[in-house]
Amino acid sequence: MMQTKKVPMRMCSGCGEMKPKRELVRVVKSPQGEISMDLTGRKAGRGAYVCKNPECLQKAQKARRLERSFSMQIPQEVYERLKEELNAGE
């Protein structure tokens, strides 16, 4: 009997769907309190996940889900930068 490797699942902060981790983009809050896209998935800090879809980022922004995850206020320009990074990663 072959053991299949368990796929790590994460919930998208935008649509709330559980998806395989590598289909999502990690947004990370560094110990210094900086918010950025973590395309490698290896940065230190608190992470939250979003689909590689600008709409999900928009939904997460509207519902303030990332702000809740990181328990801090997130400035508009951070969302703008995240959106650019998301589009660049496409």
C-alpha positions as CSV (number, residue, x, y, z in Angstrom):
1,M,0.0,0.0,0.0
2,M,1.5,3.3,-1.1
3,Q,1.3,6.2,1.3
4,T,0.2,9.3,-0.4
5,K,1.7,12.5,0.8
6,K,-0.7,14.8,2.6
7,V,-1.2,18.1,0.7
8,P,-1.0,21.0,3.1
9,M,-4.3,23.0,2.9
10,R,-4.8,26.6,3.8
11,M,-7.8,28.9,3.8
12,C,-7.9,31.9,1.5
13,S,-8.5,35.1,3.5
14,G,-10.6,36.4,0.6
15,C,-13.1,33.6,-0.5
16,G,-12.7,31.5,2.6
17,E,-12.1,28.3,0.5
18,M,-9.6,25.7,1.6
19,K,-7.0,25.1,-1.1
20,P,-3.7,23.4,-1.5
21,K,-1.0,25.7,0.0
22,R,0.9,26.1,-3.2
23,E,-2.1,27.5,-5.1
24,L,-2.2,30.4,-2.6
25,V,0.0,33.3,-2.0
26,R,1.3,34.0,1.5
27,V,1.0,37.5,2.9
28,V,3.3,37.9,5.8
29,K,3.7,40.3,8.7
30,S,7.3,40.4,9.7
31,P,8.4,40.7,13.3
32,Q,9.1,44.4,12.5
33,G,5.4,44.8,11.6
34,E,6.0,45.1,7.8
35,I,3.4,43.5,5.5
36,S,4.6,41.9,2.3
37,M,3.9,39.1,-0.2
38,D,5.9,36.0,0.6
39,L,6.2,34.2,-2.7
40,T,8.7,31.7,-1.4
41,G,6.5,30.8,1.6
42,R,9.6,30.9,3.9
43,K,9.7,34.4,5.4
44,A,9.6,34.7,9.2
45,G,6.5,36.1,10.7
46,R,2.7,35.7,10.9
47,G,1.2,34.5,7.6
48,A,-2.2,34.7,6.0
49,Y,-3.1,33.2,2.6
50,V,-4.9,34.5,-0.4
51,C,-5.8,33.0,-3.8
52,K,-3.6,34.2,-6.7
53,N,-6.6,36.2,-7.7
54,P,-6.9,40.0,-7.2
55,E,-10.6,39.6,-6.4
56,C,-9.8,37.5,-3.4
57,L,-7.3,40.2,-2.2
58,Q,-10.1,42.7,-2.7
59,K,-12.6,40.6,-0.7
60,A,-10.0,40.1,2.1
61,Q,-9.5,43.9,2.1
62,K,-13.2,44.7,2.3
63,A,-13.9,42.2,5.1
64,R,-10.7,43.4,6.9
65,R,-9.6,39.8,7.2
66,L,-5.9,40.5,6.9
67,E,-6.2,43.2,9.5
68,R,-7.8,40.7,11.8
69,S,-5.2,38.1,11.1
70,F,-2.4,40.4,11.8
71,S,-4.3,42.4,14.4
72,M,-3.2,45.7,13.0
73,Q,-4.4,48.5,10.7
74,I,-3.2,48.0,7.1
75,P,-2.6,51.2,5.1
76,Q,-4.2,51.4,1.6
77,E,-0.8,51.6,-0.1
78,V,0.2,48.2,1.4
79,Y,-2.9,46.8,-0.4
80,E,-1.9,48.6,-3.6
81,R,1.6,47.0,-3.4
82,L,0.2,43.6,-2.6
83,K,-2.1,43.9,-5.6
84,E,0.9,44.9,-7.9
85,E,3.0,42.0,-6.6
86,L,0.1,39.6,-7.1
87,N,-0.4,40.8,-10.7
88,A,3.4,40.6,-11.4
89,G,3.4,37.1,-10.1
90,E,0.8,36.0,-12.6
